[in-house]
Amino acid sequence: MIRNLIFDFGGVLVDWNLRHLYSSYFRTSEEMELFLQQVPIDQWNATFDSGYPFHEGITELCRKFPEYDEPIRMFQEQWEKTIKGPIPGMSELLGRAKTNGYKLYGLTNWSNETFPIARNKYPLFELFDGIVVSGVENICKPDLRIYRLLLDRYQISVQESLFIDDNLSNVDAARKLGISAIHFQGYDLFIKELKKFQIEL
């Protein structure tokens, strides 16, 4: 029986996307997409999720792409704009899960510098019984070590847990450890997938 729900955050609980930040900066979507193609901010964000200091990474990017100095610095200075808000329906679902007695855990690839901003802004994070942040641990999914760290730290039973992530590689990693998992592809489909595990929320 599933007693523990383990959630990824970005793309599952909150709508994180670089385009939320840059759509108001660039005059056209074509200019924005060109910037995102030329400047590997998404790749650098993965290094921030691993614990690399934001300031150092942003400084290095500005040196490599001086013509984009201003929008690159925006990523640090206005980072909170990368989040549009909670994924519709998910905050309410977490509340129902909590009311129904499920334990809620978070396993997220997120910078240790920016996660506190989101945690303080969105009340849904207060519902969690435990959270492991990659930037704090210097380990990112799908590295199996971070899954084991969550399980050990909070004494979570593999057999009683269900992991939810929008990244299929992360889902596959959880399954390698024997954790049941759902590839999140939107709220409506998620509700249907939960029923396969006899979970009605």
C-alpha positions as semicolon CSV with decimal commas, in nm:
position;residue;x (nm);y (nm);z (nm)
1;M;0,000;0,000;0,000
2;I;0,128;0,346;-0,091
3;R;0,171;0,571;0,212
4;N;0,437;0,813;0,088
5;L;0,415;1,046;-0,212
6;I;0,751;1,179;-0,331
7;F;0,725;1,481;-0,561
8;D;0,960;1,656;-0,795
9;F;0,885;2,031;-0,786
10;G;0,963;2,217;-1,110
11;G;0,725;2,105;-1,384
12;V;0,514;1,906;-1,138
13;L;0,410;2,142;-0,859
14;V;0,525;2,479;-0,995
15;D;0,540;2,605;-1,353
16;W;0,911;2,684;-1,400
17;N;1,029;2,797;-1,741
18;L;1,300;3,036;-1,858
19;R;1,052;3,182;-2,106
20;H;0,840;3,320;-1,823
21;L;1,134;3,546;-1,740
22;Y;1,248;3,641;-2,089
23;S;0,921;3,681;-2,278
24;S;0,884;4,036;-2,142
25;Y;1,247;4,127;-2,211
26;F;1,287;4,037;-2,578
27;R;1,082;4,217;-2,840
28;T;0,986;3,897;-3,024
29;S;0,968;3,528;-2,946
30;E;1,222;3,471;-3,224
31;E;1,477;3,691;-3,045
32;M;1,411;3,510;-2,719
33;E;1,453;3,165;-2,874
34;L;1,776;3,274;-3,044
35;F;1,912;3,388;-2,708
36;L;1,813;3,061;-2,541
37;Q;1,978;2,865;-2,821
38;Q;2,302;3,062;-2,816
39;V;2,343;3,105;-2,440
40;P;2,327;2,770;-2,255
41;I;2,148;2,903;-1,948
42;D;1,943;2,584;-1,917
43;Q;2,264;2,376;-1,905
44;W;2,420;2,613;-1,654
45;N;2,107;2,592;-1,443
46;A;2,182;2,220;-1,402
47;T;2,521;2,313;-1,255
48;F;2,349;2,552;-1,014
49;D;2,122;2,264;-0,916
50;S;2,438;2,073;-0,830
51;G;2,549;2,344;-0,590
52;Y;2,767;2,562;-0,815
53;P;2,752;2,925;-0,694
54;F;2,514;3,142;-0,895
55;H;2,741;3,446;-0,899
56;E;3,036;3,252;-1,038
57;G;2,830;3,086;-1,309
58;I;2,661;3,408;-1,417
59;T;2,996;3,589;-1,426
60;E;3,145;3,317;-1,647
61;L;2,848;3,327;-1,883
62;C;2,872;3,705;-1,914
63;R;3,239;3,676;-2,007
64;K;3,155;3,423;-2,279
65;F;2,855;3,615;-2,413
66;P;2,915;3,985;-2,338
67;E;2,654;4,090;-2,595
68;Y;2,393;3,926;-2,371
69;D;2,524;4,060;-2,041
70;E;2,193;4,214;-1,930
71;P;1,959;3,919;-1,990
72;I;2,213;3,675;-1,845
73;R;2,230;3,878;-1,523
74;M;1,851;3,885;-1,515
75;F;1,853;3,513;-1,451
76;Q;2,005;3,575;-1,109
77;E;1,858;3,917;-1,031
78;Q;1,500;3,835;-1,136
79;W;1,505;3,458;-1,097
80;E;1,165;3,448;-0,924
81;K;1,001;3,544;-1,256
82;T;1,096;3,204;-1,401
83;I;0,807;3,061;-1,197
84;K;0,462;3,144;-1,326
85;G;0,293;2,989;-1,024
86;P;0,167;2,650;-0,904
87;I;0,062;2,395;-1,163
88;P;-0,321;2,422;-1,170
89;G;-0,482;2,172;-0,935
90;M;-0,164;2,051;-0,768
91;S;-0,180;2,265;-0,451
92;E;-0,531;2,140;-0,384
93;L;-0,426;1,783;-0,454
94;L;-0,146;1,807;-0,200
95;G;-0,392;1,934;0,057
96;R;-0,626;1,642;-0,007
97;A;-0,338;1,395;0,011
98;K;-0,232;1,538;0,346
99;T;-0,588;1,523;0,478
100;N;-0,611;1,159;0,367
101;G;-0,305;1,067;0,570
102;Y;-0,033;1,045;0,305
103;K;0,319;1,154;0,392
104;L;0,455;1,408;0,143
105;Y;0,821;1,430;0,048
106;G;1,010;1,641;-0,204
107;L;1,308;1,535;-0,414
108;T;1,409;1,824;-0,635
109;N;1,693;1,935;-0,859
110;W;1,714;2,295;-0,746
111;S;1,980;2,550;-0,651
112;N;2,033;2,590;-0,278
113;E;2,038;2,966;-0,343
114;T;1,703;2,997;-0,519
115;F;1,490;2,726;-0,358
116;P;1,436;2,932;-0,039
117;I;1,282;3,206;-0,257
118;A;1,021;2,966;-0,393
119;R;0,969;2,795;-0,057
120;N;0,888;3,126;0,110
121;K;0,657;3,238;-0,171
122;Y;0,442;2,929;-0,222
123;P;0,253;2,784;0,080
124;L;0,226;2,441;-0,081
125;F;0,583;2,364;0,031
126;E;0,471;2,388;0,394
127;L;0,273;2,066;0,349
128;F;0,584;1,851;0,308
129;D;0,715;1,618;0,575
130;G;1,064;1,628;0,430
131;I;1,249;1,778;0,134
132;V;1,584;1,695;-0,025
133;V;1,733;1,965;-0,249
134;S;2,010;1,872;-0,494
135;G;2,191;2,203;-0,453
136;V;2,225;2,142;-0,080
137;E;2,349;1,785;-0,123
138;N;2,560;1,848;-0,437
139;I;2,394;1,549;-0,603
140;C;2,133;1,567;-0,880
141;K;1,873;1,325;-1,005
142;P;1,896;1,079;-1,172
143;D;2,199;0,989;-0,956
144;L;2,071;0,704;-0,739
145;R;2,257;0,841;-0,438
146;I;2,013;1,127;-0,391
147;Y;1,716;0,889;-0,390
148;R;1,885;0,673;-0,128
149;L;1,965;0,984;0,073
150;L;1,596;1,078;0,085
151;L;1,492;0,724;0,178
152;D;1,752;0,696;0,454
153;R;1,711;1,045;0,598
154;Y;1,336;1,014;0,645
155;Q;1,321;0,635;0,695
156;I;1,093;0,592;0,395
157;S;0,988;0,245;0,285
158;V;1,048;0,178;-0,084
159;Q;0,748;-0,054;-0,101
160;E;0,516;0,212;0,042
161;S;0,632;0,500;-0,180
162;L;0,530;0,655;-0,510
163;F;0,760;0,896;-0,694
164;I;0,631;1,164;-0,934
165;D;0,856;1,353;-1,180
166;D;0,817;1,516;-1,522
167;N;1,162;1,393;-1,630
168;L;1,150;1,035;-1,755
169;S;1,516;0,970;-1,669
170;N;1,442;1,056;-1,307
171;V;1,138;0,830;-1,310
172;D;1,344;0,542;-1,449
173;A;1,606;0,592;-1,177
174;A;1,343;0,564;-0,905
175;R;1,214;0,242;-1,059
176;K;1,567;0,098;-1,055
177;L;1,552;0,125;-0,677
178;G;1,216;-0,047;-0,665
179;I;1,015;0,271;-0,609
180;S;0,683;0,289;-0,793
181;A;0,681;0,597;-1,014
182;I;0,464;0,812;-1,239
183;H;0,590;1,022;-1,528
184;F;0,402;1,347;-1,475
185;Q;0,248;1,481;-1,798
186;G;-0,020;1,713;-1,667
187;Y;-0,277;1,719;-1,389
188;D;-0,560;1,530;-1,560
189;L;-0,342;1,240;-1,671
190;F;-0,178;1,233;-1,328
191;I;-0,515;1,181;-1,160
192;K;-0,577;0,883;-1,390
193;E;-0,231;0,740;-1,318
194;L;-0,287;0,766;-0,943
195;K;-0,592;0,542;-0,972
196;K;-0,367;0,261;-1,098
197;F;-0,216;0,265;-0,750
198;Q;-0,559;0,270;-0,581
199;I;-0,513;0,637;-0,489
200;E;-0,818;0,860;-0,518
201;L;-0,751;1,228;-0,459
